[in-house]
Amino acid sequence: MSVLASVTKGWPVTIELAETMPGPPEVVWRLITDWENQGDWQLEARDFVVKSAAREGVGVTAEATVSIGGITTRDEVVVVAWEKNELLAIEHKGWVAGRGELHLTPIDSSTPPGRTHVFWVETLYPPLGIAGAVGLTAFKPLLRRTFKRDLRVLQGLVRAATS
C-alpha cells in the first residue's frame, strides 16, 4: 500500500489467534455455523439474524450487533468460503469492513473424541481513513483479548457438546 493510500484510506489491522478445542472438527463446525447462537461464544455480539434463504455454503448472509470497547455497530457478513469442518471465511460488510477466517484442523483423532486446532484470523479495514486506522490500531489489543476470550468460551461449549 502506498504512503498516499495509507494516509487517505488508512491501513488494515490483522489479528491472528490459535487454540486447541477439546472435540472433533464436526462439533466445532456445528457450533461456529449455528448462526443465531453465535452470541453463545462471541460474547461481544448479539441479535444474530440470517438474511439469506441459504443457511449453508458460500453466499449465506447474516448480521449481528457487535459491541467492543464502548463502540456498537451492526455488522453484515457474507460467507465467502465454506469447506465443511475445515474452513469458514466471512466478509464483513459493515462499518468496519474486512475478512474473518476460521481454519479447523483435526488433531489427536486416534483418541476419541479427538481435538481440533482452530486458527482464527481477522483482517479489518477501518472507516474514516487515517483517523480510523489509528483508532483501530489502538483497539487491536482489546480486539485480541476479546477474540481470545471467545475462543475460550467456544472451548467450553465444545467440551460440553462432546461430554
C-alpha positions in Angstrom: 0.0 0.0 0.0 1.4 3.4 -1.0 2.0 6.2 1.6 -0.7 8.3 0.0 -3.2 5.4 0.2 -2.3 4.8 3.8 -2.9 8.5 4.6 -6.2 8.7 2.8 -7.7 5.2 3.3 -5.9 4.0 6.4 -4.5 0.5 6.7 -5.8 -2.9 7.7 -5.4 -4.4 11.2 -4.8 -8.1 11.4 -5.4 -10.3 14.4 -4.3 -14.0 14.5 -5.2 -16.4 17.2 -4.9 -20.2 17.7 -6.4 -22.5 20.2 -7.0 -26.3 20.7 -10.6 -27.4 21.1 -11.4 -30.5 23.1 -13.5 -32.1 20.4 -13.5 -33.1 16.7 -13.9 -30.6 13.9 -17.5 -31.7 13.3 -18.5 -30.4 16.7 -16.6 -27.2 16.4 -18.1 -26.6 12.9 -21.6 -27.2 14.2 -21.1 -24.5 16.9 -19.5 -21.9 14.6 -22.1 -22.3 12.0 -25.1 -22.2 14.3 -25.8 -18.6 13.2 -28.5 -17.5 15.7 -26.5 -18.9 18.6 -23.1 -17.3 17.7 -23.6 -15.0 20.7 -23.1 -18.0 22.9 -19.4 -17.9 22.2 -18.9 -14.5 20.6 -20.0 -12.6 23.7 -19.5 -9.2 22.1 -22.2 -9.9 19.6 -26.0 -10.3 19.8 -29.2 -10.2 17.8 -28.0 -12.5 15.0 -30.2 -12.8 12.0 -29.7 -14.9 8.9 -30.8 -12.7 5.9 -30.4 -15.2 3.1 -32.6 -18.2 2.3 -29.5 -20.4 2.3 -28.1 -21.4 5.7 -25.1 -23.3 4.5 -22.4 -22.6 2.0 -20.9 -19.7 0.2 -23.4 -16.8 -0.1 -25.0 -17.1 3.4 -25.7 -13.6 4.6 -26.3 -12.7 8.2 -26.0 -9.7 10.5 -25.4 -9.0 14.2 -25.0 -6.2 16.6 -21.3 -6.0 17.8 -20.2 -4.0 20.9 -16.5 -3.7 21.7 -14.9 -1.0 23.8 -18.0 1.1 24.0 -18.5 1.1 20.3 -21.6 -0.6 18.9 -22.3 -1.3 15.2 -24.4 -3.5 13.1 -22.2 -5.9 11.1 -23.4 -7.6 8.0 -21.4 -10.6 6.9 -21.3 -12.8 3.8 -19.8 -16.3 3.8 -17.1 -16.3 1.1 -15.5 -19.7 1.7 -17.2 -22.9 3.1 -15.2 -26.1 3.4 -17.3 -28.1 5.9 -15.3 -29.0 9.0 -12.2 -27.2 7.6 -12.7 -23.5 6.7 -15.3 -20.9 7.3 -14.5 -17.4 5.8 -16.7 -14.4 6.0 -16.5 -10.9 4.6 -17.5 -8.1 6.9 -19.7 -5.6 5.1 -20.5 -3.3 8.0 -19.0 0.0 9.2 -15.7 -1.9 9.7 -15.0 -4.0 6.6 -12.7 -7.0 6.3 -12.5 -10.7 6.3 -12.5 -13.3 9.0 -11.4 -16.9 8.6 -11.6 -19.9 11.0 -9.4 -22.8 9.9 -10.1 -26.2 11.6 -7.5 -29.0 11.7 -8.1 -32.3 13.4 -5.5 -33.4 15.9 -5.4 -36.4 18.1 -8.2 -38.2 16.2 -7.0 -41.6 17.3 -8.2 -40.8 20.8 -12.0 -40.2 21.0 -13.4 -37.6 20.9 -10.4 -36.1 19.2 -9.3 -32.5 19.3 -9.3 -29.6 16.8 -6.7 -26.9 16.2 -8.5 -23.6 15.4 -6.6 -20.9 13.7 -8.6 -17.6 13.5 -7.5 -14.6 11.5 -9.4 -11.3 11.2 -8.2 -8.6 8.8 -10.2 -5.5 9.4 -10.3 -2.3 7.3 -11.5 0.7 9.4 -13.7 3.6 8.2 -12.6 7.2 8.4 -9.2 7.0 6.7 -6.1 7.5 8.8 -8.1 8.5 11.9 -10.0 5.2 11.8 -6.8 3.3 11.2 -5.1 4.9 14.2 -8.2 4.2 16.3 -8.4 0.5 15.2 -4.7 0.0 15.7 -5.1 1.4 19.3 -8.1 -1.0 19.7 -6.1 -4.0 18.5 -5.1 -5.3 22.0 -8.7 -5.1 23.1 -9.9 -6.9 20.0 -7.3 -9.6 20.5 -8.3 -10.1 24.2 -12.0 -10.2 23.1 -11.4 -12.8 20.4 -9.1 -14.9 22.7 -12.0 -14.9 25.3 -14.3 -16.0 22.5 -12.1 -19.0 21.8 -12.0 -19.9 25.5 -15.8 -19.8 25.6 -16.0 -21.9 22.4 -13.7 -24.4 24.1 -16.2 -24.8 26.9 -19.1 -25.3 24.5 -17.1 -27.9 22.6 -16.3 -29.7 25.8 -19.9 -29.7 26.9 -21.0 -30.9 23.4 -18.6 -33.8 23.5 -19.2 -35.0 27.1 
